[in-house]
Amino acid sequence: MSEGPFAVRAAQLTDRDPRALQPLPGAPGRHVDAPTVGLTGPVRPSVDAPTVGLTEPVRRVTPAISVCIAVRDRPELLVTSIRSVLSGTFDDFEIVVVDDGSTVPAQECLAAADLLADQRIRLVRQKPSGISAARNTALRVARGRYVTVLDSDDEFTEDGLARIQEFLTRTGAVWIYTDYEELVGNSARSISLPSYPTARRMLWSVLTRPRLPFKHSGMSIERELLVRLGGYDEKLPIKVDVELVLRALASGVHPAHLDHPVVRFHRHEGSISRRRIAGLSVWFQLISRYTRPRVPGLALVIKAVRASSEIGKWLVSALGR
């Protein structure tokens, strides 16, 4: 897949757009134009993207890692996520925050937390467009060689980014996923994920395994590769991380596994991942799309397995076990 207009818009936005120096009315800072990437639809209107105040001309910065956070209406959790990045031992990064139409703009909570003065934080605000559109906006704005996803209610461990960068450098991997810590209330446990010898083996595991064999938060991807793949599918309301991984695996991309927890995942009632029943129809779409059609009845069998798994997990959650 060619980079096409996606890459062109990204370059224009980060390197050449003179509007990047225009301040918002009544607020200091750079002003970035951020039309949302659509895989098939038209480009949406531009939106405001205030960042930090400037006292000298903007210098081009190419960090090793762009930590990308999409958020809507989670101000306290967002501040905690950002601070977990800032307090880490690795410092060659930028943080791209895309505010997907929060009721109270994320700019306000970051200002209250005294975070807007940090020039490593780049804030984009857009009209409510959905998680895929928000992540595509972050991808377009990002300047790092690698894009590292961080959910707005998750945190990095102190050495999380350092371990990611060391692993990327040592292995030459272009896509990695990591183990993580799962926190429920006051309890915590480390989740160790499996490794796979081939992309095809991992694809079948994603389709059939009750618990996903990857965690999207903490996943690090070479930015140019993610652009070539087309970014996130904006036609899907949920399971967009699953679709992206399946598309990459079907294209022959083989993610490497970093067997160390680098992200703290907070499981709570508001987690999108708990919308299991609503996600079944999306799962069925993905199974039809990424199974081999020449095997009669295979997709139907996998759909039955997935339905049993999702309904079972929903019942466990509903019963509070």
C-alpha positions in Angstrom: 0.0 0.0 0.0 1.4 3.4 -1.0 1.5 6.2 1.5 -0.6 8.4 -0.6 -2.3 11.6 0.7 -2.1 10.3 4.3 1.7 10.8 4.3 1.5 14.1 2.4 -0.9 15.6 5.0 1.3 14.3 7.8 4.3 16.1 6.3 2.4 19.2 5.7 1.1 19.3 9.2 4.3 18.7 11.1 6.9 20.4 8.9 5.5 23.1 6.6 2.1 24.3 7.8 2.5 28.0 8.7 -0.6 27.8 10.8 1.4 25.9 13.4 2.6 29.2 14.8 -0.8 30.8 15.2 -1.9 31.1 18.8 -5.5 30.4 20.0 -7.5 33.5 21.0 -6.9 34.2 24.6 -4.4 31.4 25.0 -0.6 31.1 24.3 0.7 28.3 22.2 1.2 26.9 18.8 -1.8 26.1 16.7 -1.8 22.9 14.6 -4.3 22.2 11.9 -5.5 18.6 12.4 -7.9 17.2 9.8 -8.9 13.6 10.7 -7.6 10.8 8.5 -10.4 8.8 6.9 -9.6 5.5 5.1 -12.3 6.1 2.6 -14.2 9.2 3.6 -13.5 12.9 3.0 -11.1 14.9 5.2 -13.0 16.6 8.1 -12.7 20.3 8.9 -9.6 21.5 10.7 -9.6 21.8 14.5 -7.8 23.7 17.2 -4.6 22.2 18.6 -3.1 24.4 21.3 0.2 23.3 22.8 2.9 25.2 24.7 3.8 28.9 24.6 6.9 29.8 22.6 9.7 32.2 23.4 11.9 31.3 20.4 11.4 30.0 16.9 10.2 26.4 16.6 13.0 23.9 16.0 12.3 20.6 14.2 12.4 17.8 16.7 12.6 14.1 15.8 12.2 12.1 19.0 12.8 8.3 19.1 9.2 7.7 20.4 5.9 9.5 20.1 3.6 8.4 22.9 0.1 8.8 21.5 -2.9 9.2 23.8 -6.5 9.6 22.6 -8.9 10.8 25.3 -12.4 11.9 25.9 -13.7 13.1 29.3 -11.0 11.5 31.5 -9.2 14.5 32.9 -7.7 13.1 36.1 -6.7 9.8 34.4 -5.1 11.7 31.5 -3.0 13.7 33.9 -1.9 10.5 35.7 -1.0 8.8 32.3 1.1 11.8 31.1 2.9 12.1 34.4 3.8 8.4 34.2 5.6 9.1 30.9 7.3 12.3 32.2 8.6 10.6 35.4 10.2 7.7 33.5 13.9 7.0 33.0 13.8 7.5 29.2 13.7 11.1 27.8 13.8 10.9 24.0 10.1 11.2 23.5 7.2 13.4 22.7 3.6 13.0 24.0 0.8 13.5 21.5 -2.6 14.0 23.2 -5.7 14.0 21.0 -8.7 15.4 22.8 -11.7 13.8 20.9 -14.3 16.4 21.9 -14.1 16.2 25.7 -16.9 18.2 27.5 -14.3 20.0 29.4 -11.3 20.6 27.1 -8.2 18.6 28.0 -6.2 21.8 27.8 -7.9 23.0 31.0 -7.0 19.9 33.0 -3.4 20.0 31.7 -3.1 23.7 32.5 -4.4 23.1 36.0 -1.8 20.3 36.4 0.9 22.7 35.2 1.7 20.4 32.3 1.3 22.8 29.3 4.7 24.4 29.9 6.4 21.1 29.0 7.3 21.4 25.3 7.4 17.6 24.9 3.6 17.6 25.2 1.6 18.4 22.0 -2.1 18.7 22.4 -4.7 18.4 19.6 -8.4 19.1 20.1 -11.0 17.9 17.5 -14.7 17.5 17.3 -16.0 14.1 18.6 -15.0 11.7 15.9 -14.4 8.3 17.5 -11.3 6.4 18.8 -10.1 5.5 15.3 -10.2 9.0 14.0 -8.5 10.3 17.2 -5.7 7.7 16.9 -5.2 8.6 13.2 -4.9 12.2 14.1 -2.2 11.3 16.6 -0.5 9.3 14.0 -0.5 12.2 11.5 0.8 14.6 14.1 3.5 12.3 15.6 7.1 12.9 14.6 8.9 10.0 16.3 10.4 7.0 14.5 8.1 4.8 16.6 4.5 5.4 17.8 3.8 4.0 21.2 0.2 3.7 22.2 -0.9 4.6 25.7 -4.6 4.4 26.7 -5.7 7.5 28.7 -6.5 5.4 31.8 -3.2 3.4 31.7 0.3 4.3 33.0 3.8 3.4 32.1 6.1 1.8 34.6 9.1 3.9 35.5 11.4 2.0 33.1 8.7 1.2 30.5 9.8 3.4 27.6 13.4 2.7 28.3 12.8 -1.1 28.0 10.8 -0.5 24.8 13.5 1.5 23.2 16.3 -0.9 24.3 14.3 -3.8 22.8 13.6 -2.0 19.6 17.3 -1.1 19.2 18.6 -4.5 20.1 16.2 -6.6 17.9 15.5 -4.2 15.0 11.8 -4.9 15.4 9.3 -2.7 13.6 6.3 -3.7 15.8 6.3 -4.9 19.4 3.8 -5.8 22.0 4.6 -6.2 25.7 3.5 -7.9 28.9 1.5 -5.7 31.4 0.2 -5.3 34.9 -3.5 -5.5 35.5 -4.9 -3.5 38.4 -8.4 -4.2 39.8 -9.1 -2.1 42.9 -6.2 -2.6 45.3 -4.9 -5.8 43.7 -2.4 -6.2 40.9 -1.1 -9.1 38.8 1.4 -9.4 36.0 0.0 -10.7 32.7 2.5 -12.6 30.6 1.6 -12.9 26.9 2.5 -15.6 24.5 5.1 -15.3 21.7 4.5 -16.7 18.2 6.9 -18.2 15.6 5.0 -16.7 12.7 2.5 -13.9 11.8 0.0 -16.6 10.7 0.1 -18.4 14.0 -0.5 -15.1 15.9 -3.4 -14.2 13.6 -5.2 -17.5 14.4 -4.6 -16.9 18.1 -6.1 -13.4 17.9 -9.2 -14.9 16.3 -9.7 -17.8 18.6 -8.0 -17.2 22.0 -10.5 -16.1 24.7 -8.0 -13.5 26.1 -6.3 -11.4 23.4 -2.7 -12.4 23.0 -1.6 -8.7 22.9 -2.2 -5.5 24.7 -2.7 -2.4 22.5 -1.6 0.0 25.2 2.2 -0.2 25.3 2.4 -1.5 21.7 5.1 0.2 19.7 5.1 0.5 15.9 7.4 2.0 13.4 5.4 5.1 12.3 6.1 4.8 8.6 4.9 1.2 8.6 1.7 2.2 10.4 1.1 4.9 7.8 1.7 2.4 4.9 -0.9 0.1 6.5 -3.4 2.9 6.4 -3.8 3.7 10.1 -6.9 2.7 12.0 -10.2 1.7 10.4 -12.6 4.6 11.1 -15.6 2.5 9.9 -15.4 0.4 13.1 -16.9 1.7 16.3 -14.9 -0.6 18.6 -12.3 -3.4 18.3 -10.2 -1.1 16.1 -7.0 -2.3 17.8 -7.9 -5.9 17.0 -8.6 -5.0 13.3 -5.3 -3.2 13.0 -3.3 -6.1 14.4 -5.2 -8.6 12.2 -4.5 -6.4 9.1 -0.8 -6.2 9.9 -0.6 -10.0 10.6 -2.4 -10.7 7.3 0.1 -8.5 5.5 3.0 -10.6 6.9 4.0 -8.2 9.7 5.3 -10.3 12.6 5.2 -8.4 15.9 8.0 -9.2 18.4 7.2 -9.8 22.1 8.8 -7.9 24.9 8.3 -10.3 27.9 8.3 -7.6 30.6 5.4 -5.6 31.9 5.8 -1.9 30.8 2.2 -0.7 31.2 -0.2 -0.7 34.2 -3.7 -1.4 32.9 -6.6 -0.3 35.1 -9.6 -2.5 34.7 -12.8 -0.7 35.6 -16.5 -0.5 34.7 -15.9 2.2 32.2 -13.4 0.2 30.1 -14.4 0.0 26.5 -13.0 -3.5 26.4 -15.9 -4.6 28.7 -18.5 -4.0 25.9 -18.3 -7.6 24.9 -21.8 -8.2 23.6 -21.8 -5.1 21.5 -18.4 -6.2 20.1 -19.7 -9.6 18.9 -21.0 -8.2 15.6 -17.6 -6.6 15.0 -15.8 -9.8 15.8 -18.0 -11.6 13.3 -17.0 -9.1 10.6 -13.3 -9.5 11.4 -13.5 -13.3 11.4 -15.2 -13.3 8.0 -12.5 -10.8 6.7 -9.4 -12.6 8.0 -10.2 -16.3 7.8 -9.3 -18.4 4.7 -12.4 -18.7 2.6 -11.2 -21.9 0.9 -11.8 -23.9 4.1 -15.6 -24.6 4.2 -17.3 -23.7 7.5 -14.2 -22.5 9.2 -15.4 -19.0 9.7 -18.7 -20.3 11.2 -16.8 -22.5 13.7 -14.5 -19.6 14.8 -17.6 -17.4 15.2 -19.2 -20.0 17.5 -16.0 -20.2 19.6 -15.7 -16.4 19.8 -19.4 -16.0 20.7 -19.1 -18.6 23.5 -16.0 -16.9 24.8 -17.4 -13.4 24.8 -20.7 -14.3 26.4 -18.9 -16.3 29.0 -16.7 -13.4 30.0 -19.7 -11.1 30.0 -21.5 -13.4 32.4 -18.5 -13.5 34.7 -18.3 -9.7 34.7 -22.1 -9.4 35.2 -22.0 -11.7 38.2 -19.1 -9.7 39.7 -16.7 -12.7 40.0 
